[in-house]
């Protein structure tokens, strides 16, 4: 399995600048289309201009900032149509990453994903929304980084903008208990070792919830890609996007009976977190 190396080091001034500007974009303090005036923001964030310029270049590579010749840098603005296209592509990448991870069944990787999930539960129980969503981002970064370089780079180029959109628009839909429920199910699928089922579940849930946040029906062309749904109790069932209903209990019943621990009808500490809502 390809795993991009993770280098642990103290953040540079440019990295600190990137983190502060990114958080301001994520929170909405710097909204879509805002002109990032170098002198003004360098003073506001107490950053010298050199690290500030480097931070903007990094954020541009992450898809959060755009440079226009003769005009400067601006926070990226996206149309609903563009966001829809990005959500579709992100779901396909997520499904493929899940397939890689499940097929490889690397114990260390599964442990790191589980540890990230545990941190999300702790943050949720503590009411720490920022830490929760930071760790949520981290979980998917680990997942995609562990697939291959091209999946990771493609995911990273999309996820910054999607994260901004979801933080601003999706909180009434994407509650912490829903996120924890899905990730708990995904982890059990990774551990069960069925790449087909893992890919279908991750892709389906990403598409389904993405269109919930967009407040749009799933397009007909995507119906064959949305074949699974995670229920409130964390179990996975076959799903029909046309009628927005589960297609029966066969998948849930048979596979749960074969491996109850894998499919997650057992009680876990996540149940305590499922009652919490995001912000």
Residue pairs with C-beta under 8 A, 6 or more apart in sequence:
1 100
1 104
1 106
1 109
1 146
2 146
2 147
2 148
2 149
3 109
3 145
3 146
4 145
4 149
4 152
6 145
11 19
12 51
13 47
13 48
13 51
14 50
14 51
14 54
14 55
14 58
15 55
16 47
16 51
17 45
17 47
17 51
17 52
17 54
17 55
18 54
18 55
18 58
18 59
20 45
20 47
21 30
21 36
21 41
21 45
21 55
21 56
21 59
22 59
22 62
22 64
22 160
24 30
25 59
25 64
25 75
25 164
26 163
26 164
26 167
27 167
28 167
28 168
30 36
30 75
31 75
32 75
32 76
32 77
32 78
33 74
33 75
33 77
34 74
34 75
35 71
35 72
35 73
35 74
36 56
36 65
36 72
36 73
36 74
36 75
37 72
38 49
38 52
38 53
38 72
38 73
39 49
41 47
41 52
42 48
42 49
42 52
45 52
47 55
56 65
56 67
56 73
59 65
59 160
60 66
60 67
60 73
61 157
62 156
62 157
62 160
63 76
63 157
63 158
63 160
63 161
64 75
64 76
64 160
64 161
64 164
65 73
65 74
65 75
65 76
66 73
66 74
66 76
67 73
67 74
68 74
76 161
78 86
78 161
78 165
80 214
83 161
83 162
83 165
83 214
84 210
84 211
84 214
84 216
86 158
86 161
86 162
87 162
87 206
87 207
87 210
87 211
87 214
88 207
88 210
88 222
89 154
89 158
90 155
90 158
90 159
90 162
90 206
90 210
91 202
91 203
91 206
91 207
91 210
91 225
92 203
92 225
93 144
93 151
93 154
93 155
93 158
94 140
94 143
94 144
94 155
94 202
94 203
94 206
95 199
95 200
95 202
95 203
95 206
96 147
96 151
96 199
97 143
97 144
97 146
97 147
97 151
97 155
97 202
98 143
98 186
98 189
98 190
98 195
98 198
98 199
98 201
98 202
98 203
99 195
99 196
99 198
99 199
100 146
100 147
100 148
100 151
101 109
101 110
101 113
101 143
101 146
101 147
101 190
101 198
102 189
102 190
102 192
102 193
102 194
102 195
102 198
102 199
103 195
104 146
105 190
105 191
105 193
106 146
109 142
109 146
110 187
110 190
110 191
112 142
113 139
113 142
113 143
113 187
113 190
114 187
116 135
116 138
116 139
116 142
117 139
117 180
117 183
117 184
117 187
119 131
119 135
119 138
120 132
120 135
120 136
120 139
120 176
120 179
120 180
120 183
120 273
121 180
121 269
121 270
121 272
121 273
123 129
123 131
123 132
123 135
124 132
124 176
124 177
124 180
124 273
124 276
125 272
125 273
125 276
127 276
129 176
129 278
129 279
132 176
132 278
133 163
133 167
133 278
136 179
136 183
137 159
137 163
139 183
140 155
140 159
141 156
144 151
144 152
144 155
144 156
145 152
165 213
166 174
166 213
169 213
170 213
171 278
171 279
173 209
173 212
173 213
174 209
174 212
174 213
174 278
175 276
175 277
175 278
176 273
176 276
176 277
176 278
177 273
177 274
177 275
177 276
177 277
178 209
179 278
180 270
180 273
180 274
181 230
181 232
181 234
181 270
181 274
182 205
182 209
182 230
184 234
184 264
184 268
184 270
185 201
185 230
185 234
185 235
185 236
185 264
186 198
186 201
186 202
188 261
188 262
188 263
188 264
189 197
189 198
189 201
189 202
189 236
189 262
190 198
191 262
192 198
192 259
192 262
192 263
197 228
197 236
200 227
200 228
201 228
201 230
201 236
203 225
203 226
204 225
204 226
204 227
204 228
204 229
204 239
205 228
205 229
205 230
207 218
207 222
207 225
207 226
208 218
208 226
208 229
208 239
208 241
211 217
211 218
218 226
218 241
222 241
223 241
223 242
226 239
226 241
227 238
227 239
228 236
228 237
228 238
228 239
228 251
229 236
229 237
229 238
229 239
229 246
230 236
231 237
231 246
231 252
233 265
234 264
234 265
234 270
235 252
235 256
235 263
235 264
235 265
236 251
236 252
236 255
236 263
236 264
237 246
237 247
237 248
237 249
237 251
237 252
238 246
238 247
238 248
238 250
238 251
239 245
239 246
239 247
240 246
240 247
246 252
252 263
255 262
255 263
256 263
256 265
260 266
